[in-house]
Amino acid sequence: MGLLLLLMTAVAGLDAQQVADTNFRPPIEKPAYPVGKGPVVLIDEAHFNFHTATGRYLPFAELLRRDGYVVQASAGRFTAEVLEAGRVLVISNAMNEKNQNDPNAPPLPAFTARELAAVRDWVAGGGSLLLIADHPPWSGAAEDLGKAFGVRFRNGVAVNPKDRGGRLVFRRSDGTLMDHPVTKGIDEVATFTGSSFQVDAPGRPLLVFGPEVYSFAQQNDPDPVPMKGHLQGAVLLFGKGRVAVFGEAAMFSAQLSGPTQNPMGMNAAIAKQNPQFLLNVMHWLTGLL
């Protein structure tokens, strides 16, 4: 139990100390679109998001811009009119205002019933959604939105107790990185703790937990749940639209963590293929794959 406490404390501490690595610029051999000519990507900033286009997801936004996408912040509550302005909606670690003020309170939904209906109808009509919900409180905040697309988030922290750094690596060689157009040319993808989920609707798993991963509901959880076979990444078709779901957010950013500014995310040594994986996800969402 001492190791679990160490891991959970480390997760909480890292969340408070993460800043964007503004010097991170991985090469893009052949951008998908001319600069500023690609589809519009809206990054949600209306729901007390931990990751925003000008904050911790700046490296995310800049990578997409260099691939030709037009990336904009979305500061309004979700309505048909707001969503019509974009081709892809990115929601990363949204939360309810009450949980922002008290992270230890039971997780509350981040979105209203009207917003859920607006997003669901927009995707069914041909929009694309990238939904990212990390460990609590974010997994709980996204629970209702996930259910709208047949995704069931587990509100817990997914960790490998043998890795004190909270890192998880999905590899093609051991069957945890699944074969799909999104994973073409990718041998491994790294994540950094996060949450887990299952998909009830027809979908395709991308990142599948092996037997070494457990989910802890809280620091003193006496009965952690084995996550073998549960997911941390998947894609699915919904009506005329597409949905990509991930249970971890740092994997798509490039951050400097803690007082020693350790790389965490796409800039980490174990995540060299994460930038191309992110571009593959976006290319699938916009119909290039």
N, C-alpha and C positions, 0 to 999 in steps of 0.2 A: 504493500500500500504506500510505502514511502516513495517509490518510483512514480506511482500514479500522481501523488500530490506534486511531485517535482514537475511532471509533464504538464499538469493542468495549470500550475502556477506560471510555468514558462509560457504557455499559450496566452494567458491573460496579460502577462507582462509584455509580450511581443506585440499584441494588439495595440497597446498604448504607445509603443515606441517606433512604429513603422512610418517611414517617410519615403517618398518616391525617389528613385535613382534617376535623376534627370540626365545623366550622362550615358544612359543605356541606349544604344542604337545598333541593334543587330542588323546584319546585311540582309537585303531583299534582292535576290538576283534578278527577278523579273516581276515588277509590280503588276498586280491584277488589273489596275486601271491607271490612266494618266492622273497626275496629281490633281485632286479636287474635282474629278469627273466621275467618281464611283458613287454607289448608293449612299444614302444618308443613314447614318447610325446615330440613334438617340441613346445617350447614357443617362439613366434616371438619376436625378438629384433632388427629387421632391419628397423622399421618404426617409430622411435622416440617414442616408446611405453612408456607410463607412468608406466606400470607394467611389470617387467622383472623377470627372474628366480633367479637372484642374488640381486634384489632390493625389491620392494614392494610385489612381488609375490613369494618371498622366502618361506613363510609359505605354499602357494599353492603347490610349487614344493616339499617341504619336506613332506607334507601330502601324495602326490602321490607316492613319493619314498618309504615311509613306507608301502604303499599298494602294493608295488612290481613293480610299473612302473619305466621305465628308462626315466628320464626327462633330456632334453638337450635344451640349448639355440639355436635358429635358427637365425644366424646373416646375412644370405644372402637373397637377393631379391628372391621372389617366382619363382621357375622354376620347371619343372618336376623332374629334378635331385635332387634339394633340398628337395622337398616334398616326394620323394620316400624313404628318410631316416627315415621317421616316420610313425606311425600308426594313431596318432592324432595330429592335428595342433591346437594350442591355440593362438588366437589373442586377446589381451586385450588392449584396448585403444591405438590403433595406430593413428598416425596423420601425416599430411604433414609437412615437415620441416618449411615451411613458417608460419604455425600456431604455431609451437613450439616457433618460434622467436617473433610472435605477436599473442597471444591467442585471441585477440579481432577482428582479421581479419576474414572475411567471411570464413567458413570452406572449405578447399580444399580436394580432394580425397587423401587418404593415399596410394593408390595402383595404379600402372599403368594398362593399358588395358591388357598387356601381363600377368601381375601377376594375374589379375582377371580370365583370361582364364585358366591359369595354375592351380589355386586353384579349379575352377569349374570342370575342367576335372579330376583332382585328386580325388575329392570327388565323382564324377559320377562313377569313376572306382573302388571305394571301400574305399576311405579314409574317415576320420572323422574329422569334424571341430567344434571347440568350439569358437564361435565368441562372443566377449563381447565389447559393445560400450556404454560408460557412457554418461553423459550429455555433452553439447557442450564444446569444439570443437570436441569431439570424435564421437558423433553420426553422425555428418555431414561427418566426415572423412571416416566412414564406410558405408556410404549410398550406394555407387556403389556396394560394395561387398555384402551387404545385398540384393540388388535388383537381383543379380545374382542367388539368392536362393529363390526369392519370398518374401523377408522380406523388409518392408518399415519402416525405422527408422524415428521418429519425432525428429528434431533437437531442442530440448527444455529440460528444467529441470522438471522432474516429482517430485512433492512434495505434501505432505499433509499439508496444511497451518496451521492446528491445532497442528502439531508436530514441535516445533522449532528446534529439533535435526536432522531433515531431515530423520527420520527413517520411513520405510514402512514395515509392517508385513503382510505376506500372510498366511492365516489360512485355514485349511481344514474345520473348523467349520463354517466359513462364506462364503465358496464357492470361495474364491480367490486363494486357493491352490488346483489345479485340481488333479483328480485321474489319475495316470499313473504309470508304473513300476518305473520311476525315483523318484516318491514321496512316494513309498511304505515305510511304517514305519515312515514317516515324518508328523508331525502335523502342523508345522509352519516354515516359512523361512523368515528371515529378510534381507532387503536391505537398502541402505543408499542414498537417492535421486536417481540419475541416469536418464535414458531416457526411452522412451516408443517406442513400435513398433507395427505393424500389419503384419500378414502373409497372403499373397495372395495364396501361394502354399498350397497343402494339408499338414497339420501339426497338432501337438497336443499342445495346450496351457498348460503351467505349472503354471505360475504366472500371474494372471489376476487382473487388477486394479478395486477397488470398487469405489463408488460414491464420496469418500472423496478426491481423488487424482486429481490434475490439472497439466497441463503442461504450463510452463512459457517460452516464447521464449527469454526474456531478462528482466533485472531488472525492467524496467518501463513499462512492458507489460500491457496495459490497458484491454486486453481481453484474460485472460488465458482460455485454452481449457480443459473442463472436460475429464478425461481419463477413465471413466467407460467403461469396456469392452476391453480396450487396454491392451497390454501385456508387461511384463517385463521378461518373460521367456517362451521358447517354444522349441520343438524338431520337426524335420521333417526328412523324408527319401528323398534322392536325388540320383537317379540312384541306384548304388550298395552301396552308402555311406550313412553317417548319419551326421546331422547337429544339434547342440544345440546352441541357441541364447539367450543372456541375455543382458539387458539394464543397468546393474550395475556391477561394478568390485570389490568393497570392500567386497561384500558378500562372495567372494571366497578367500579373503586374511585375515590376522590377523595383524592389524596395531595399532600403537600408535599415537594418533592424538593430535596436539596442544601442547602448553607449559606444560600442566598438564598430558600429555601422557595418554589420555583417550582411552580405548579399542574401536576399530572400525573395524568391520568385524566379522570373525568367532570367535574371542575372546571376543566379546561383550556379555553381559548377555542375551540380547534378541535374540541372534543368536546361541543358544546352539545346534540346529539341523543342522545348515549350513554345518559343516564338513561332516556329513553323506550324506547330500544332494549333496555336491560336489562329493563325492565318487560314489554316485548313478548315477550322470551325466556321470562320466567317465566310469562306468561299462556299462551303456547303449551305450555309444559311441564305446566301444570295444566289444560289443556283449555279455556281461555277463548277461544283462537284456533284 
